[in-house]
Structures are given as C-alpha cells and as structure tokens.
Amino acid sequence: MSKIHPSSIVEDGATLGADVEIGPFCVVGPQVSLGDGVKLVSHVSIAGKTEIGAESKIYPFASVGHPPQDLKYHGEESRVVVGARTTIREQVTINPGTEGGGMVTSIGDDCLLMVGAHVAHDCRVGNSVILVNNATIAGHVHVGDHAILGGLSAVHQWVRIGPHSFLGGLSGLENDLIPYGSAIGDRARLGGLNIVGLKRRGFERDSIHKLRAAYRMLFSDEGTLLERVEDVAAMFADEPLVIEVVDFIRAGGDRRVCMPR
C-alpha cells in the first residue's frame, strides 16, 4: 500500500509502485511513474513523462521533469529517467530531454545529487555518480559511472566526463575529462589521475602503475596527442584501464580533451 499525505496531489494517470511514500505538499503529474519504495519527503514537484526508479528518495523543493531551460524546446513529450536507489536532495532540478538531444535525460542507479545540483536537458549521468552541492551540468553532458563533481562546479554543454573521474569544487569544465582523470580550476585543467578514487574502489596496484605510466606518455611534450595515443595503445594493449582512456580520446566529441597546464 502507498502512503499519500492528504495535502499532496497525485494526478489521475500517475503510476505508483508498491510501498511508495508521498509526504506533505507534493505534486505528482499524470505521466509520472514512481517505482517500488520511492519516497518523496515533502514539497516535491514531479512533472512530464518522468520515471523514478525503485527505492529512490527525493527531498523538499526538488523539481523533476518540468520543461527544460532551452529556447529550442517547443513542448515535445520528452522524458526524464532516474534509476534505482538514487538520492535527490533539496532544491535539485532535473530537466527532460529535447528533440535535438535524443528526447531523454537519464540518471543511473545509486547516484547522490546534493543540495541545489542541476541536471539540464539531454544529459546522460551514469551509475554511482555524486554531484556535490550546487554542481551544475549543462545540456547534452555525459557523465560516466562513479564520477564526482565538486561543489559549485559547472560543466559546459556537450562535455564528456569519463568514469571514475573527479572535478574539483568551484571548477568550470569546458572540455572533456578523461576516465580516471582529476581536474580543477576556474577554467579547469587536468591535474593528474584520480588516484584516491582508484585506491578507494579497490583497483589493483599494478593497473594503477600502468595507468600512471600511460598518463605520463599521453600528456608529454613529444609529438601530437594523436601520435601519443597510438603509442600508448600499442604499449599498453593488455591493460583495460589504459585502453578505456585511449578509446575515450579516440571517440572524440564536440569539445576538446581537457589538458594539463
């Protein structure tokens, strides 16, 4: 049985899973789907075609699924999809996708979006990602699994952020951040590898050593970046972490790769 506070509005058509809890003064739109065990603490507003995964928890004054802040948006029925066991804290805003970006904004499982974080239209956020207080990501940003974005950081539209990477607080990231990379600065520059994160998550010492060696080669002063990428790919062909970085750079995107100073 779901528990719905009498002051809340759940519009006809909304789908509620088992054991959903909706606290005071929430508004749930007619196309919203709440998975089993979802909890809306209070004063939560969820609109549009929005799916919230099982056991996720949303805190007061969060706004999910309302129209994006994009002048090209013209009312298309795009979506927001939030995974299981994700925590959305106070005053977080999450906007749906647009016709120009795939029609969906997605956030994975086991994420933590702290107070005031913003996820704009057409973003793809992986699993176990942390957005610290007031971290903001613009439209079309892709964030890999286990990435951490520091407090008051801001990410330019179309940027890719690799898995297990770290963006420092108060940073403005304009370019793609490699997997396992660490960046910081007013206009963020690559500062090295996220060694602390790698150790915390139990990566093998030998793999970390190889990744360090590959990093030094990739960002040395010899030749072009593409030449160094090919040299690293050949030398570390048996190391999955290195090849993940190589593939990320090779894939390219709309933004350049974030480089060291």
Buried (B, 14 or more C-beta within 10 A) or exposed (E): EBEBEEEBEBEEEBEBBEBBBBBBBBBBBEBBBBBBBBBBBBBBBBBBBBBBBBBBBBBBBBBBBBBBEBEEBEEEEBBBBBBBBBBBBBBBBBBBBBBBBBBBBBBBBBBBBBBBBBBBBBBBBBBBBBBBBBBBBBBBBBBBBBBBBBBBBBBBBBBBBBBBBBBBBBBBBBBBBBBBBBBBBEEBBBBBBBBEBBEEEEBEEEBBEBBBBBBEBBBEEEEEBEEBBBBBBEBBEEBEBBBBBBEBBEEEBEBEBBEEE
